[in-house]
Structure formats: C-alpha cells, structure tokens
Amino acid sequence: MNELKGKKVAVAGLTFESNSFAPGLTEIDQFERYLMVEGPGVLTSGLGKDEIAGATKIAHDAGIELVPTFSADGGCGATVSDAAYAILKARLLASLSKVLDQVDGVYLRLHGAMTTQSCEDVEGDVIASIRELVCPNFPIAVSTDFHAHFTDKMAKGTDLISGYQTCPHIDFYETGARAMKLMVAALTDGGKPVLTYRKLKLLASSEGHDTSDGPMREVLDRLHEMEKIPGVLDATVYCTQPWLEVEELGWTAVVVTENDPDLGRKLADELAAMMWDRRERVMYSKRDVTEVLEHIQKTPSSQRPYVLADGSDSPSAGSSGDSSYLLANLLKTPIDDEVFMTMTDAAAVLAMVKAGIGGEVSVSLGGTIAPNFFTPVAVTGKVITLCDGVYQSKYPSKMMNSGITGVLRVGKINIVLTSKPAFMLDYQLYLRVGLDVTTAKIVQVKSAGSYRAYYAPLAYECIDFASPGASDSRLPKLPFTKPRRPLWPFDRDIVDGWY
C-alpha cells in the first residue's frame, strides 16, 4: 500500500469503434452527444464501473495521485471524419500537455478500433503523438477493448497495454485495474514490463468470439493459467472488430512480462496457435429468419421471450440501426402475439411527434441511412409513446441519448423508433419507453453477440438470424479491399496462420 506515494499519473481517454461499411462519416457532434469532458469528470463519467474506475482503485491503493485531463467517447459508427479527429486529438494533447511536466506517467482509456478517412490506426497515432512529447522511458499505460485492431505502431509506442478478456464485455473495471497495475510495475524501482505479440491471418464475426463458452473459453482458460506464471504481468487476446477496411487486419495475442521477452514470445505464440487451431469453430452460422418465425408460430404461448438478434445491423458494431429486414419478414410471416423491435428512423419519429400520442401515422420505415443494405417497408400504426430518448445504460455504464424516441404499434408489433442509432446490449431502451421485454413473444435486439450477457438469463431462447447489413457475419459478402492477404476466411487454403 502507498509504495508509490507522491507519484502522479495523468488520465485521458478517446474511445470509438469504427465500421468501415457503415455509410457516411461520424462527425464531432456524435462525441458531444455521447461523452466529451475535461477535468474531474473524466474520473467519474463511467459511473464507477468503467476502466477508469478500475484504474483509480489500483492507483489509490499504490498511493498514486491521478490527474484527470480530457476524455471523449463516440460509441460506434461510420468512419470518423478527419476534421472530427483533428479536434479530438488537439484537445486531448493540449489537455495532457498542460500537466506532462508534473506527472510520472499517462493512463489512456482507448478502444482500439477507431479509424478516420486518412488514418487506419488512431490509437497507434495517439500513443505515438504522446510519445513525441515525453522521453522514451516515460510510462504510457493503455486499456483497450477485446475487439481492438492491435497494430505494430501501438506495440512500438508502449509496453503497457491491457485489453478486455471477456466477450460479452463485462470486465471494464478489471481491465482498467490491470492497465494501472502495469503502470505500477513500470513506476516501481527496477520494473521493466516488456510486451510481445503474435499477429494472425485470422478474422471472424463477433458472434463467434464468445468467451463464456466454446472455443474462445478454452483459449481464455489457458490465458488465465499463463497469468499465474512467475514473470508474467498481463495477457490479452484480440479478436479484432472484423468490419474494418485496414491493412493490418487480424487477430493478435499479447503477453506482457517482467523483462522476459523470450517467455512472452513463447506464450503469445501458444495463444495464437490455440486461436488458429480453432478457426473453423469460431465461424458462426446463423438461421434463416423465415424458418425461425415459422417455428415460433407453433410454440406454446408460455414459451417467451424469443430473443431474435439482427447482428448485421448492430449499432454497437457500428451499423446504422435502420434495418427493416425483420419487420418485412414479420409482415409476411406474422406472429399472433406481442413483438418488440427497434429501428433508427428520424423522419418517422418526426411524423409521430406531429401526430402525437394516440395519433395514427402511415410511414415507410427503414433504409433511411443505409439504403444500400435495406429497403423501406410501408406501415400504418398508432403512436403509443414519445420521449426524449435519454436513459441510463447498464452495458456500457453511461448515459445514452437516442434522440427523440417513440413507440409505433403496428398490429401487435411494437416498433421503438429512435432518431439516432441506439445500442441494444441491454434492455434499458425498452424500459425507457415502457416495454417489459419479459412479456413479449419476440424481442428483437440489434447486436452481434454481446446482447447475451443481459438477454440470455431472461430469454426462453436466443436466436441469431442471417440478414444483410454493415456488420454481416458473412464476411466474404462485404466489399473488403485493404486487408493484406491471405486472410482467413477469405482464403481457406492458408498453411501458416502467423504473420
């Protein structure tokens, strides 16, 4: 306790997950809507549950004083504009520069999969930019998402990198704590953490990344055994956000040791080999939506809710949230029971506001943002609810703002229409508009796998159905051009999976 009393560490953050196939660009207003804060609010914006909260606990125990600077979070979405990144980077570096001569290290909360029009590796660029302001041995600790696009530039910028070890992600706090433990190791007399990594010619949709069961559980079990080996400080496997048009795309195994690169390399190679050997098993096969609906039609009323996941239009994977695919199929294969679903459609929301609660509207829903993926569906329904769309999310732990939001009831289909794409990793949006998901026969979630952390415990059954969209699990269907090849599953005859 307090072995580093008197030491100071600056805290900053910049988090965003890009989807290269989502249309348009993400501008600065999205970060302003999600999170943009300077000063003490940096330490509290995660409501005590995020990575910064975990880092704070370890720093406190070690006697380290944290100096909050700047933090921004834009959630997920289309590629960030160069103009927006220029603003974010300038504010982050300016805020840090004010305190760099007063602190002994910097802790960064990053995501790992942020891209801009001209930068494929924002996180590597941020780390390198800070490194230019400080000496080569100045500690920079970084926490990242499980889906980080890990790069050589990141590894060259710092040895102190930790990533989530769960998917669905439930270890935000613990990951921040691990990153700060690496900082503690670096600040301790004689401490010299060394990072080694192994990159793989491997990619898979996020539905196959689940660490609670199956092939990735086996990899994480071995990773946790490795963490107990003397000299090992930390370990992470990165199942990269797959919907990125970037050259260095691929999975990565990372091990940080106490100045033992040979041990780190051996263990990183072992983890990489385990992931490569499981490449067929992490490929996720989804069901046909018509077959799913026909099956549900025949089930007893007591069997509810069926949670149907449209992962191809997952806002938490950067998609636009305006898929009308399930709605169109429900109209063709109707369920004589309650259905809850969501869709992003700002124009339809305005029509609902004009009609007012209790009013009837006829609108075409879907495809307003991504018409290359989705076709509008004409419906007439009754406006049940209207609200401001502000609510407390549990996953992730933050305030959310989906813009003006309402419920349009079309027969027994209750469509939650949002002005902005809304995460569906938990059911807080449904609760915000007065819908109890346990009462419906079908509940749609637009999430590529991670929804199971909250929905699986209450669902009768969780079903992922195949559909089009910017986060389609059928990766070869998407127009990739930049990733270096060969890359599995695009090239199935790869002999050596290592770069």
PEJO-V821378 format. One record per backbone hydrogen bond with DSSP energy under -1.0 kcal/mol. CO is the residue of the C=O (numbers start at 1). NH is the residue of the N-H. Records with the same first field share a line. If there is no record, write none. Layout:
CO = NH ; NH
This chain:
2 = 5
4 = 7
7 = 65
8 = 104
9 = 67
10 = 107
11 = 69
12 = 109
13 = 72
15 = 74
17 = 77
19 = 22
26 = 81
27 = 30
28 = 32
29 = 33
30 = 34
31 = 35
35 = 73
37 = 71
39 = 42
40 = 43
41 = 45
44 = 47
46 = 49
50 = 54
51 = 55
52 = 56
53 = 57
54 = 58
55 = 59
56 = 60
57 = 61
58 = 62
59 = 64
60 = 63
61 = 2
62 = 4
65 = 9
67 = 11
69 = 39
70 = 13
71 = 37
72 = 15
73 = 35
75 = 17
77 = 19
79 = 26
80 = 117
81 = 85
82 = 86
83 = 87
84 = 88
85 = 89
86 = 90
87 = 91
88 = 92
89 = 93
90 = 94
91 = 95
92 = 96
93 = 97
94 = 98
96 = 99 ; 100
99 = 102
105 = 10
106 = 141
107 = 12
108 = 143
109 = 14
111 = 145
112 = 149
113 = 18
114 = 122
115 = 80
119 = 116
121 = 125
122 = 126
123 = 127
124 = 128
125 = 129
126 = 130
127 = 131
128 = 132
130 = 133
135 = 138
139 = 106
141 = 108
142 = 162
143 = 110
144 = 164
145 = 148
146 = 239
147 = 241
148 = 150
151 = 155
152 = 156
153 = 157
154 = 158
159 = 161
160 = 142
162 = 144
167 = 211
171 = 175
172 = 176
173 = 177
174 = 178
175 = 179
176 = 180
177 = 181
178 = 182
179 = 183
180 = 184
181 = 185
182 = 186
183 = 187
184 = 188
188 = 191
192 = 259
194 = 257
196 = 255
198 = 253
199 = 499
200 = 202
201 = 488
202 = 251
205 = 208
206 = 209
214 = 218
215 = 219
216 = 220
217 = 221
218 = 222
219 = 223
220 = 224
221 = 225
222 = 226
223 = 227
225 = 228
226 = 229
229 = 232
231 = 258
234 = 256
236 = 254
238 = 240 ; 252
243 = 20
244 = 246
247 = 484
251 = 200
252 = 238
253 = 198
254 = 236
255 = 196
256 = 233 ; 234
257 = 194 ; 259
260 = 264
261 = 265
262 = 266
263 = 267
264 = 268
265 = 269
266 = 270
267 = 271
268 = 272
269 = 273
270 = 274
271 = 275
272 = 276
273 = 277
276 = 279
278 = 282
287 = 466
288 = 292
289 = 293
290 = 294
291 = 295
292 = 296
293 = 297
295 = 298
296 = 299
300 = 303
302 = 304
305 = 460 ; 461
306 = 443
307 = 463
308 = 445
309 = 465
310 = 313
311 = 314
312 = 471
314 = 317 ; 319
315 = 318
321 = 344
322 = 367
324 = 328
325 = 329
326 = 330
327 = 331
328 = 332
329 = 333
335 = 337
338 = 441 ; 442
339 = 414
340 = 444
341 = 416
343 = 418
345 = 349
346 = 350
347 = 351
348 = 352
349 = 353
350 = 354
351 = 355
352 = 356
356 = 359
359 = 383
361 = 381
363 = 379
365 = 377
370 = 373 ; 374
377 = 365
379 = 363
381 = 361
382 = 409
383 = 358
385 = 407
387 = 405
389 = 402
391 = 400
396 = 398
398 = 393
400 = 391
402 = 419 ; 420
405 = 387
406 = 417
407 = 384
408 = 415
409 = 382
410 = 413
412 = 339
413 = 410
414 = 341
415 = 408
416 = 343
417 = 406
418 = 345
427 = 431
428 = 432
429 = 433
430 = 435
431 = 434
436 = 439
441 = 306
442 = 340
443 = 308
445 = 310 ; 447
447 = 449
449 = 452
450 = 453
451 = 454 ; 455
452 = 456
455 = 458 ; 459
461 = 307
463 = 309
464 = 287
469 = 472
473 = 475
474 = 477
475 = 478
478 = 480
487 = 491
488 = 203
497 = 201
